[in-house]
């Protein structure tokens, strides 16, 4: 492996160092920096010309200076050492052990850059993943190999929901191993301790690999964290044949890190100051998830992001929506009513639901039942808004049925305990129980045979 050393540091600005008079240096090459006092720092090549290289530092650089600094180009990119022992461990954003355990003895070392899956090699996501959360499993199902983001807001319980999905998620009727790769970016010590203690207490840590980047860690580490997670997931999925669920939280912190580094490079800003390549960068990460034909393993992705000011048109959720196959939206109004998880099913969507549900996957009535529940809840919300303006006294009996249905739907179907793991059959039965509040003549989205089989009322028995 070639290495080249230079002492020609020309400039240091924030996390960026300009090294002059270099040759044979590659983009994203790993760099080791030795200070005059013997301390060592690390970085990577961000830009390279015929005469100079722009190096992005991994650690803080305020006390570096340029005098007596030696820069060594290592001839390789950032790598993650992987083996099956990586399960059950917690690492930082550089792949170093954070749980106090020994370093993993690697079976191999993989460059974290990775590549998106070739569209020609992709297999379509058709297998249902049960999360145990009714609002997801019943109305916005997750399929193996799908990319389904959760859009949240500041102060909403997305961390608790992420932990619950990590504990409970599994592929039904499959013998292959199921694992979770959990990556957190820019979280607090309190949140990191919550995830670690929760996974250890529930036993989920045994099938989970965590990459934790804390709020006071270097910004550049935030950029590498999801890449570390995907590299780990690709190894477990495509080389070890496992079903891997990747959960990324919080992608807003990741995008903010991109914006900070873009500003340091004096790049022309795009929408709201984010770099113009934000879409490309997100897609480069997200498109590493999926299934590959003739490969048993798969990577399913749930990126979680907090929408600034709860704005769905903000660049981060907006661009994420273009790349992924739907979205789960957490609603502040539901959270204020004490409903957990506060998932608003009306704007939420899973574009691959049709292929992931039905006979031999979940249950034959699943798709039609979800359509009827959605329609009845939408009607109930419309009646609720009308009642606020005109008063409940103006409502017809049918309107009052829909209003009661909307209230019960939120309290019994959407709302559940943070440690309540509902089987899909249980979720669907809850749905039929709620539909008994609606006159049978109004159930126009489910066929009669399903009503007879699953939704028969007491008076009809």
TIRO-265534 format. One record per residue (C-alpha): residue in one letter; x, y, z. Coordinates in nm, 2 decimals, padded with zeros to 4 digits. Each point is the difference from the previous one (the first is absolute). Example, Ala and Ser with C-alpha at 12.3 -4.5 7.8 and 13.67 -1.06 7.14 Angstrom:
// residues 2
A_01.23_-00.45_00.78
S_00.14_00.34_-00.07
//
This chain:
// residues 461
X_00.00_00.00_00.00
X_00.15_00.33_-00.11
X_00.04_00.29_00.24
X_00.12_00.35_-00.07
X_00.11_00.27_00.25
X_-00.01_00.37_-00.04
X_00.08_00.31_00.22
X_-00.15_00.25_-00.25
X_-00.31_00.10_00.20
X_-00.10_00.33_-00.16
X_-00.32_00.09_00.18
X_-00.23_-00.11_00.28
X_-00.37_00.12_00.01
X_-00.24_-00.16_00.24
X_00.00_-00.38_-00.07
X_00.18_00.05_-00.33
X_00.38_-00.02_-00.07
X_00.16_00.09_-00.33
X_00.32_-00.20_-00.08
X_00.21_00.14_-00.28
X_00.23_-00.17_-00.26
X_-00.15_-00.35_00.02
X_-00.01_-00.27_-00.26
X_-00.17_-00.34_-00.05
X_-00.27_00.07_00.26
X_-00.36_-00.13_-00.04
X_-00.34_00.13_00.09
X_-00.12_-00.12_00.34
X_00.34_-00.14_00.08
X_00.07_-00.04_00.37
X_00.25_00.25_00.16
X_00.20_-00.02_00.32
X_00.12_00.33_00.15
X_00.29_00.03_00.25
X_00.03_00.32_00.20
X_00.32_00.16_00.11
X_-00.06_-00.14_00.35
X_-00.04_-00.35_-00.12
X_-00.38_-00.02_00.02
X_-00.18_-00.17_-00.29
X_-00.32_00.10_-00.18
X_-00.19_-00.15_-00.29
X_-00.17_00.13_-00.31
X_-00.10_-00.08_-00.36
X_00.06_00.16_-00.34
X_-00.30_00.21_-00.09
X_00.13_00.15_-00.32
X_00.32_-00.05_-00.20
X_00.17_00.19_-00.29
X_00.32_-00.05_-00.18
X_00.19_00.20_00.27
X_-00.20_00.00_00.32
X_-00.24_-00.21_00.21
X_-00.28_00.13_00.23
X_-00.01_-00.22_00.31
X_-00.31_-00.02_00.22
X_00.10_-00.06_00.37
X_-00.18_-00.25_00.22
X_00.09_00.16_00.33
X_-00.01_00.36_00.12
X_00.26_00.21_-00.15
X_00.00_00.33_00.19
X_00.34_-00.05_00.16
X_00.17_-00.17_-00.30
X_00.19_00.28_-00.17
X_00.21_-00.07_-00.31
X_00.35_00.01_00.13
X_00.18_-00.33_00.03
X_-00.30_-00.20_-00.12
X_00.06_-00.32_-00.19
X_-00.27_-00.14_-00.23
X_00.00_-00.36_-00.10
X_-00.22_-00.13_-00.28
X_-00.08_-00.36_00.07
X_-00.11_-00.12_-00.35
X_-00.34_-00.14_00.11
X_-00.34_00.12_00.10
X_-00.18_-00.03_00.34
X_-00.07_-00.36_00.08
X_-00.20_-00.21_00.24
X_00.13_-00.33_00.14
X_-00.29_-00.25_-00.01
X_-00.07_-00.35_00.12
X_-00.31_-00.17_00.15
X_00.12_00.12_00.34
X_-00.12_00.35_-00.09
X_-00.35_-00.09_00.11
X_-00.08_00.09_00.36
X_00.26_00.28_00.00
X_-00.01_00.38_00.01
X_00.25_00.22_-00.19
X_00.06_00.37_-00.07
X_-00.03_00.16_-00.34
X_00.35_-00.12_-00.10
X_-00.07_-00.37_00.09
X_00.19_00.02_00.33
X_-00.14_-00.19_00.30
X_-00.22_00.22_00.22
X_-00.13_-00.27_00.23
X_00.32_-00.07_00.19
X_00.05_-00.33_-00.17
X_00.30_-00.12_-00.20
X_00.06_00.10_-00.36
X_-00.16_-00.23_-00.25
X_00.25_-00.24_-00.17
X_-00.09_00.06_-00.36
X_-00.07_-00.27_-00.25
X_00.06_00.27_-00.26
X_00.01_00.38_-00.04
X_-00.25_00.17_-00.22
X_00.01_00.36_-00.14
X_-00.30_00.19_00.14
X_-00.07_00.18_-00.32
X_-00.19_-00.29_-00.15
X_-00.22_00.02_-00.31
X_-00.38_00.02_-00.06
X_-00.15_-00.33_-00.11
X_-00.02_-00.04_-00.37
X_-00.37_00.05_-00.10
X_00.04_-00.30_-00.24
X_00.10_-00.22_00.29
X_-00.27_00.11_00.24
X_-00.28_-00.24_00.11
X_-00.34_00.15_00.07
X_-00.09_00.03_00.38
X_-00.30_-00.23_00.05
X_00.04_-00.15_00.35
X_-00.17_00.15_00.30
X_00.20_00.12_00.30
X_-00.19_00.01_00.33
X_00.09_00.29_00.22
X_-00.27_-00.06_00.26
X_-00.13_00.35_-00.05
X_-00.36_00.00_-00.12
X_00.01_00.33_-00.18
X_00.29_-00.12_-00.21
X_-00.08_-00.37_-00.04
X_-00.37_00.06_-00.06
X_00.00_00.30_-00.23
X_00.35_00.07_-00.12
X_00.18_-00.33_00.00
X_00.37_-00.04_-00.03
X_00.14_-00.26_-00.26
X_00.33_-00.17_00.01
X_00.24_00.22_-00.21
X_-00.21_00.31_00.02
X_00.11_00.35_00.09
X_-00.27_00.15_00.23
X_00.09_00.32_00.18
X_-00.16_00.14_00.32
X_-00.06_00.38_-00.01
X_-00.01_00.14_00.35
X_00.04_00.34_00.18
X_00.20_00.14_00.29
X_-00.13_-00.14_00.33
X_-00.20_-00.29_-00.16
X_00.08_-00.36_00.12
X_00.18_-00.12_-00.31
X_00.29_-00.13_00.21
X_-00.25_-00.22_00.20
X_-00.16_-00.12_-00.32
X_00.34_-00.08_-00.15
X_00.09_-00.21_00.30
X_-00.34_-00.17_00.00
X_00.04_-00.10_-00.37
X_00.36_-00.12_00.07
X_-00.13_-00.22_00.28
X_-00.30_-00.14_-00.18
X_00.07_-00.02_-00.37
X_00.01_-00.34_-00.17
X_-00.07_-00.17_-00.33
X_-00.29_-00.24_00.03
X_00.04_-00.37_-00.09
X_00.37_00.03_-00.09
X_00.28_-00.21_00.14
X_00.28_00.23_-00.10
X_00.16_00.21_00.27
X_-00.14_00.35_00.06
X_00.23_00.28_00.13
X_-00.01_00.37_00.05
X_00.26_00.26_-00.08
X_-00.08_00.32_00.20
X_00.18_00.32_-00.08
X_-00.05_00.32_00.20
X_00.14_00.34_-00.11
X_00.04_00.31_00.22
X_-00.19_-00.15_00.30
X_00.05_00.10_00.37
X_00.16_-00.22_00.26
X_-00.34_-00.05_00.15
X_-00.14_-00.14_-00.32
X_00.30_-00.22_-00.06
X_-00.04_-00.15_00.35
X_-00.37_-00.05_-00.06
X_00.06_-00.20_-00.32
X_00.28_-00.21_00.16
X_-00.18_-00.07_00.32
X_-00.33_-00.07_-00.18
X_00.16_-00.25_-00.24
X_00.19_-00.17_00.28
X_-00.30_-00.04_00.22
X_-00.22_-00.14_-00.28
X_00.27_-00.23_-00.14
X_-00.02_00.17_-00.34
X_00.37_00.09_00.04
X_00.09_-00.36_-00.09
X_-00.12_00.05_-00.36
X_00.08_00.37_-00.03
X_00.31_00.20_-00.10
X_00.00_00.36_00.11
X_00.20_00.29_-00.14
X_-00.04_00.30_00.23
X_00.12_00.35_-00.09
X_-00.06_00.24_00.29
X_-00.08_00.37_-00.03
X_00.34_00.11_00.12
X_00.19_-00.24_-00.24
X_00.17_00.15_-00.30
X_-00.24_00.11_-00.28
X_00.19_-00.20_-00.26
X_-00.06_-00.32_00.20
X_-00.38_00.06_-00.05
X_00.06_-00.03_-00.38
X_00.17_-00.34_00.04
X_-00.25_-00.15_00.24
X_-00.27_-00.11_-00.24
X_00.27_-00.13_-00.24
X_00.14_-00.21_00.28
X_-00.35_-00.13_00.07
X_-00.07_-00.09_-00.37
X_00.34_-00.17_-00.03
X_-00.07_-00.21_00.30
X_-00.35_-00.08_-00.14
X_00.13_-00.10_-00.34
X_00.24_-00.24_00.15
X_-00.26_-00.17_00.22
X_-00.27_00.00_-00.27
X_00.18_-00.08_-00.32
X_00.29_-00.21_00.13
X_-00.16_-00.17_00.30
X_-00.36_-00.03_-00.14
X_-00.17_00.19_00.28
X_-00.31_00.22_-00.01
X_00.13_00.34_00.13
X_-00.21_00.30_00.11
X_00.20_00.32_-00.01
X_-00.14_00.29_00.22
X_00.16_00.34_-00.05
X_-00.08_00.27_00.26
X_00.01_00.30_-00.05
X_00.06_00.07_-00.37
X_-00.06_00.37_00.06
X_00.32_00.02_00.21
X_00.18_-00.18_-00.29
X_-00.12_00.26_-00.25
X_00.09_00.29_00.24
X_00.36_-00.15_00.01
X_00.01_00.00_-00.38
X_-00.12_00.37_00.00
X_00.27_00.09_00.26
X_00.28_-00.16_-00.21
X_-00.13_00.15_-00.32
X_00.01_00.35_00.16
X_00.36_-00.06_00.11
X_00.09_-00.09_-00.36
X_-00.17_00.33_-00.11
X_-00.23_-00.19_-00.24
X_-00.29_00.17_-00.17
X_-00.30_-00.09_00.23
X_-00.32_-00.15_-00.13
X_-00.35_00.00_00.17
X_00.02_00.14_00.35
X_00.37_-00.01_00.00
X_00.03_-00.37_-00.06
X_00.25_-00.11_-00.26
X_-00.13_-00.06_-00.35
X_00.11_-00.36_00.02
X_-00.22_-00.08_00.30
X_-00.23_-00.22_-00.21
X_00.28_-00.19_-00.16
X_00.17_-00.05_00.34
X_-00.32_-00.13_00.16
X_-00.07_-00.23_-00.30
X_00.35_-00.14_00.01
X_-00.07_-00.12_00.36
X_-00.36_-00.10_-00.04
X_00.04_-00.20_-00.32
X_00.24_-00.24_00.17
X_-00.31_-00.16_00.16
X_-00.21_-00.26_-00.18
X_00.00_-00.36_-00.12
X_00.23_-00.16_-00.26
X_-00.12_-00.28_-00.22
X_00.11_-00.35_00.09
X_00.13_00.13_00.34
X_-00.17_-00.11_00.32
X_00.09_00.31_00.19
X_-00.16_00.34_-00.01
X_00.03_00.36_00.14
X_-00.32_00.18_00.10
X_00.04_00.36_00.09
X_-00.19_00.23_00.25
X_00.17_00.35_00.00
X_-00.15_00.23_00.27
X_00.02_00.37_-00.03
X_-00.13_00.30_00.19
X_-00.17_00.25_-00.23
X_00.10_00.36_00.10
X_-00.31_00.19_00.10
X_-00.20_-00.32_-00.08
X_00.03_00.11_-00.37
X_-00.04_-00.29_-00.25
X_00.12_00.23_-00.28
X_00.34_00.05_00.17
X_00.28_-00.13_-00.23
X_00.09_-00.29_00.22
X_-00.35_-00.18_00.02
X_-00.08_00.13_-00.35
X_00.31_-00.16_-00.16
X_-00.03_-00.31_00.22
X_-00.35_-00.05_-00.13
X_00.12_-00.01_-00.36
X_00.26_-00.28_00.07
X_-00.21_-00.23_00.23
X_-00.32_-00.20_-00.04
X_-00.24_00.19_00.23
X_00.01_00.17_00.34
X_-00.13_-00.04_00.35
X_-00.09_00.34_00.15
X_-00.01_00.07_00.37
X_-00.26_00.27_00.09
X_00.04_00.25_00.28
X_-00.38_00.03_00.06
X_-00.02_-00.38_00.08
X_00.30_00.02_00.23
X_-00.16_00.28_00.19
X_-00.31_-00.22_00.05
X_00.22_-00.26_00.16
X_-00.01_-00.25_-00.29
X_00.31_-00.21_-00.05
X_00.13_-00.05_-00.26
X_-00.15_00.32_-00.14
X_-00.01_-00.13_-00.36
X_-00.24_00.20_-00.23
X_-00.11_-00.28_-00.24
X_-00.17_00.24_-00.25
X_00.32_00.17_-00.15
X_00.21_-00.32_00.07
X_00.05_-00.24_-00.28
X_00.18_-00.32_-00.09
X_00.03_-00.03_-00.38
X_00.09_-00.37_00.01
X_-00.29_-00.11_00.23
X_-00.20_-00.18_-00.27
X_00.29_-00.24_-00.07
X_00.07_-00.07_00.37
X_-00.34_-00.09_00.13
X_-00.27_-00.25_-00.08
X_-00.05_-00.38_00.01
X_00.31_-00.20_00.12
X_00.17_00.33_00.09
X_-00.22_00.17_00.27
X_-00.37_-00.09_-00.06
X_-00.23_00.00_-00.29
X_-00.22_00.29_00.12
X_00.30_00.23_00.09
X_00.00_00.23_-00.31
X_-00.38_00.06_-00.01
X_-00.02_00.04_00.38
X_00.27_00.27_00.00
X_-00.18_00.18_-00.28
X_-00.33_00.00_00.20
X_00.17_00.12_00.32
X_00.18_00.28_-00.19
X_-00.33_00.11_-00.16
X_-00.20_-00.01_00.32
X_00.27_00.19_00.20
X_00.03_00.26_-00.27
X_-00.38_00.05_00.01
X_00.02_00.02_00.38
X_00.27_00.27_-00.01
X_-00.21_00.20_-00.25
X_-00.30_-00.02_00.23
X_00.22_00.10_00.30
X_00.11_00.32_-00.19
X_-00.36_00.07_-00.10
X_-00.12_-00.03_00.36
X_00.26_00.25_00.12
X_-00.14_00.26_-00.23
X_-00.38_-00.08_00.01
X_-00.03_-00.19_00.34
X_-00.09_-00.36_00.06
X_-00.37_00.08_00.02
X_00.00_00.04_-00.38
X_00.14_-00.36_-00.06
X_-00.22_-00.28_-00.13
X_00.01_-00.34_00.17
X_00.22_-00.13_-00.28
X_00.24_00.29_00.06
X_00.01_-00.08_00.37
X_00.09_-00.36_-00.08
X_00.29_00.11_-00.20
X_00.11_00.25_00.26
X_-00.01_-00.28_00.27
X_00.19_-00.23_-00.24
X_00.28_00.26_-00.04
X_00.04_00.04_00.37
X_00.00_-00.38_00.06
X_00.24_-00.06_-00.29
X_00.25_00.24_00.15
X_-00.04_-00.14_00.36
X_-00.01_-00.37_-00.08
X_00.16_-00.06_-00.34
X_00.27_00.27_-00.03
X_00.08_00.02_00.37
X_00.18_-00.28_00.17
X_00.26_-00.06_00.27
X_00.37_00.07_-00.07
X_00.07_-00.37_00.09
X_-00.32_-00.14_-00.16
X_00.09_-00.23_-00.28
X_-00.32_-00.07_-00.21
X_-00.01_-00.30_-00.24
X_-00.14_00.09_-00.34
X_-00.31_-00.22_00.07
X_-00.06_00.20_00.31
X_00.03_00.33_-00.19
X_-00.24_-00.11_-00.27
X_-00.25_-00.12_00.26
X_00.02_00.34_00.17
X_-00.09_00.15_-00.33
X_-00.31_-00.22_-00.05
X_-00.11_00.07_00.35
X_00.00_00.38_-00.07
X_-00.19_-00.04_-00.33
X_-00.29_-00.15_00.20
X_-00.07_00.36_00.10
X_-00.08_00.09_-00.36
X_-00.33_-00.12_-00.17
X_00.06_-00.30_-00.23
X_-00.14_00.19_-00.29
X_00.29_00.24_00.03
X_00.27_-00.26_-00.03
X_00.04_00.03_-00.38
X_00.38_-00.08_-00.02
X_-00.01_-00.35_00.14
X_-00.17_-00.29_-00.16
X_-00.30_-00.17_00.17
X_00.19_-00.33_00.04
X_00.26_00.17_00.22
X_-00.27_00.17_00.20
X_-00.16_-00.33_00.06
X_00.32_-00.17_00.09
X_00.18_00.27_00.21
X_-00.24_00.28_00.08
X_-00.33_-00.16_00.10
X_-00.19_00.19_00.26
X_-00.16_-00.14_00.31
X_-00.35_00.05_-00.13
X_00.09_-00.20_-00.32
X_00.15_-00.30_00.19
//
